[in-house]
Amino acid sequence: MEFEQIRYEVDEGIATVTLSRPEKLNAYTERMRDEIIAAFDRIDADDAVRAVIVTGEGRGFCAGADLGGDPGPSSDAVPDEVGHWRDGGGQVTLRIFQSLKPVIAAINGPAVGVGATMTLAMDVRLASETAKMGFVFVRRGLTPEACSSFFLPRVVGISQALEWCLTGRVFPAQEALAGGLVSRVLPADDLLPAARALAREMADGTSPVSVALTRQLMWRGLGLRHPMEAHRVDSRSFRSRMQSADVVEGVVSFLEKRPPAFPQTVSADMPAFFPWWDEPEFR
């Protein structure tokens, strides 16, 4: 797919997805949805990519849905084959949720509506001092979308999630930090360097397969009913890793006091039990 509304770049194992409609504060469109999903498909298929940064071009991250333009034809505009309509933001967050590479949001400016909810399936959110965020749906006569009723309470807790969603207010980066929505607030010029440093730390000296499994263990674990369910899947994962070529390299490199060169790849060496969940259908 040719990208028109995002920019996609890979540098030394770090992919950067930049929302790129700066004249509209990177307002979200159906074309942008399709391009983000295609970018994550490309990321998961590329073993050279070890981590992902998502940011916005210009002074905004994403100002929400583009309410002023002609949306054009859309798979979201008509019911699917079983008669149900799907929100496009949810398709984006579900794709990010499924990612086998760690994802960092570098929120460089306003992130409102879907601009805020799309970040919730990302693993770490960093914000510029100039960033503002808002779950403004009730102020537009809408309700939360993009699976945010699942993600937001799990990220910040139910009371904070409800305060932001029931008021629909736009709040500054420091309030996002205090509420646990972002992990750091940085001067604007320091945001992308900090995101790249964190991505580098996730990529260097780590096993790609172990990272992919760990990410899915943590996110999928949020939906488990009992710690015994986590114990079962943790045990399967740990056992498979104990028998892997990666663990041999990890131990030997540690004893030899050198950086590891893990031989296994996400494309070829995910364990036989992966995925361990049944993917639900939309119905």
C-alpha positions in Angstrom: 0.0 0.0 0.0 1.3 3.5 -0.9 1.2 5.8 2.1 -0.3 9.2 1.6 -1.5 10.2 5.1 1.3 8.7 7.2 5.1 8.5 6.8 6.8 5.2 7.5 10.5 5.1 8.2 12.9 2.5 9.6 16.2 3.5 11.1 18.5 1.0 12.8 15.7 -1.3 13.7 13.3 1.3 14.9 10.2 2.0 12.8 8.6 5.4 13.1 5.0 5.9 12.0 4.2 9.6 11.6 0.6 10.7 11.2 1.0 13.2 8.3 -1.8 15.6 7.7 -0.2 18.6 9.5 -2.5 21.2 7.9 -5.3 19.4 9.7 -3.5 18.7 12.9 -3.2 15.1 11.5 -7.0 14.6 11.8 -8.0 11.0 11.4 -9.6 9.7 8.2 -10.5 6.3 6.9 -7.5 6.4 4.6 -5.3 7.0 7.6 -6.9 4.0 9.4 -6.1 1.7 6.5 -2.5 3.1 6.3 -1.8 2.6 10.0 -3.1 -1.0 9.8 -0.9 -1.6 6.7 2.1 -0.1 8.5 1.7 -2.5 11.4 1.3 -5.4 9.1 4.6 -4.4 7.5 6.3 -4.0 10.9 5.3 -7.5 12.1 6.5 -9.0 8.9 9.9 -7.3 9.1 12.4 -9.0 11.4 14.7 -6.0 11.1 12.1 -3.9 13.0 12.5 -4.3 16.7 10.4 -1.4 18.1 7.9 1.2 16.9 7.3 4.9 17.6 4.0 6.6 16.6 4.0 10.4 16.5 2.5 13.3 14.6 3.9 15.7 12.1 3.9 19.4 12.9 2.3 20.8 16.1 -0.4 18.1 16.6 -0.5 14.4 17.3 -4.0 13.8 16.0 -6.9 16.2 16.5 -9.5 13.5 16.2 -11.7 12.5 13.3 -11.8 14.8 10.4 -15.3 16.2 10.6 -15.0 18.6 7.8 -13.8 16.6 4.8 -15.5 14.3 2.4 -14.9 10.8 3.9 -15.3 9.1 0.6 -16.1 5.4 0.3 -15.5 3.3 3.4 -15.8 -0.2 4.6 -17.0 1.4 7.8 -19.9 3.2 6.1 -22.0 0.1 5.5 -22.7 -3.0 7.6 -20.3 -5.9 7.3 -21.4 -9.3 6.0 -23.3 -10.1 9.2 -25.1 -6.8 9.4 -22.9 -5.0 12.0 -21.2 -1.7 11.7 -17.6 -1.4 13.0 -15.8 1.8 14.2 -12.6 2.4 12.4 -10.7 3.5 15.5 -11.4 0.1 17.0 -9.8 -1.6 14.0 -6.7 0.4 14.5 -6.4 -0.3 18.2 -7.1 -4.0 17.7 -4.2 -4.1 15.2 -1.9 -2.3 17.5 -3.0 -4.7 20.3 -1.9 -7.6 18.2 1.5 -6.2 17.4 4.5 -8.4 18.0 6.8 -5.4 18.5 6.8 -2.9 21.3 5.0 0.4 20.5 5.7 3.8 22.0 3.5 6.8 21.5 5.3 10.1 21.2 2.4 12.5 21.7 3.8 15.8 20.4 0.6 17.9 20.5 -3.2 17.7 20.8 -4.5 14.2 20.9 -8.3 14.3 21.1 -11.0 11.7 20.4 -9.5 8.9 18.3 -6.2 10.8 18.6 -6.3 9.9 22.3 -7.9 6.4 22.1 -5.6 5.1 19.4 -2.7 5.4 21.9 -4.3 3.2 24.5 -3.1 -0.1 23.0 0.4 1.3 22.7 2.8 0.1 25.4 4.3 3.4 26.6 3.0 6.9 26.1 5.4 9.9 26.3 4.0 13.4 25.9 5.4 16.8 25.1 4.8 19.7 27.5 2.6 21.2 24.8 0.4 18.1 24.4 -3.3 18.1 25.4 -5.5 15.1 25.5 -9.3 14.6 25.6 -11.9 11.9 25.4 -14.4 14.3 24.2 -17.1 12.0 22.9 -20.0 13.0 25.2 -19.5 16.6 24.1 -20.2 15.5 20.5 -23.2 13.4 21.4 -21.1 10.2 21.0 -19.7 7.5 23.2 -16.2 6.2 23.6 -14.8 4.2 20.6 -11.6 2.4 19.5 -12.0 -0.2 22.3 -11.4 2.5 24.8 -14.0 1.1 27.2 -11.6 -1.9 27.5 -8.3 -0.1 27.4 -8.7 3.2 29.3 -9.9 1.7 32.7 -7.2 -0.8 32.6 -4.5 1.8 31.9 -5.6 4.5 34.4 -8.3 2.9 36.6 -12.1 3.1 36.4 -12.6 6.4 38.4 -10.0 8.4 36.4 -11.3 6.9 33.1 -14.9 7.9 34.0 -13.9 11.4 35.1 -12.2 12.1 31.8 -15.0 10.4 29.7 -18.0 11.8 31.5 -16.7 15.4 31.5 -15.3 15.1 28.0 -12.8 17.8 28.9 -9.5 18.4 27.2 -6.6 18.3 29.7 -2.9 19.2 29.7 0.0 16.8 29.7 0.7 17.2 33.4 -2.8 16.0 34.2 -2.3 13.0 31.9 0.9 12.3 33.8 -0.7 12.6 37.2 -3.6 10.3 36.0 -1.2 7.6 34.7 -2.1 8.0 31.1 1.5 9.0 30.1 4.7 8.0 31.8 6.8 11.1 31.1 6.2 14.7 30.1 9.2 16.2 28.2 10.2 19.5 26.5 9.1 19.4 22.9 12.6 19.1 21.6 13.4 16.2 23.9 10.3 14.1 23.1 11.4 12.1 20.0 15.0 11.6 21.3 13.5 10.2 24.5 11.2 7.9 22.5 14.1 6.7 20.4 16.3 6.1 23.4 13.5 4.0 25.0 12.9 2.1 21.7 16.7 1.5 21.5 16.7 0.1 25.0 13.9 -2.3 24.1 15.6 -3.4 20.9 19.2 -3.8 22.0 20.3 -6.9 23.9 16.8 -8.5 23.9 15.4 -11.6 22.2 12.8 -10.6 19.6 10.8 -13.7 20.3 10.9 -13.2 24.0 9.8 -9.6 23.6 6.9 -10.6 21.3 5.7 -13.2 23.8 6.1 -10.9 26.8 4.1 -8.2 25.1 1.2 -10.6 24.4 1.4 -12.2 27.8 1.0 -8.9 29.5 -1.8 -7.5 27.3 -3.7 -10.7 27.1 -3.4 -11.2 30.8 -5.6 -8.2 31.4 -8.6 -10.3 30.4 -7.9 -13.3 32.5 -10.3 -14.3 35.3 -7.8 -15.9 37.7 -4.0 -16.0 38.2 -4.1 -19.7 37.6 -4.9 -18.9 33.9 -1.8 -16.7 33.8 0.3 -19.5 35.5 -0.7 -21.9 32.8 0.3 -19.8 29.9 3.4 -18.4 31.7 4.6 -21.9 32.3 4.1 -22.9 28.7 6.0 -19.8 27.5 8.8 -20.1 30.0 9.3 -23.8 29.2 9.4 -23.1 25.5 12.0 -20.4 26.0 14.1 -22.7 28.3 14.4 -25.1 25.4 15.3 -22.5 22.8 18.5 -21.5 21.0 17.9 -17.9 22.4 18.3 -19.0 26.0 21.6 -20.7 25.2 22.9 -17.5 23.6 21.5 -15.4 26.5 23.4 -17.5 29.1 26.6 -17.9 27.1 26.8 -14.2 26.3 26.2 -13.3 29.9 29.0 -15.6 31.1 31.3 -14.3 28.3 30.4 -10.7 29.2 29.5 -9.7 25.7 26.3 -8.5 24.0 24.0 -11.3 23.0 23.3 -12.2 19.3 20.0 -13.9 19.6 19.5 -16.3 16.6 15.7 -16.7 16.6 13.2 -14.5 14.7 9.6 -13.6 15.2 8.8 -14.6 11.6 10.2 -18.1 11.9 10.5 -19.1 15.6 7.4 -18.3 17.6 6.6 -21.4 19.7 4.1 -24.0 18.6 1.5 -23.0 21.2 1.4 -19.4 19.9 -1.2 -18.0 19.7 -2.7 -19.6 22.8 -6.0 -17.6 22.6 -9.0 -17.9 20.4 -9.4 -14.6 18.5 -13.1 -13.5 19.0 -15.1 -12.6 15.9 -16.9 -9.3 15.5 -20.6 -10.2 15.7 
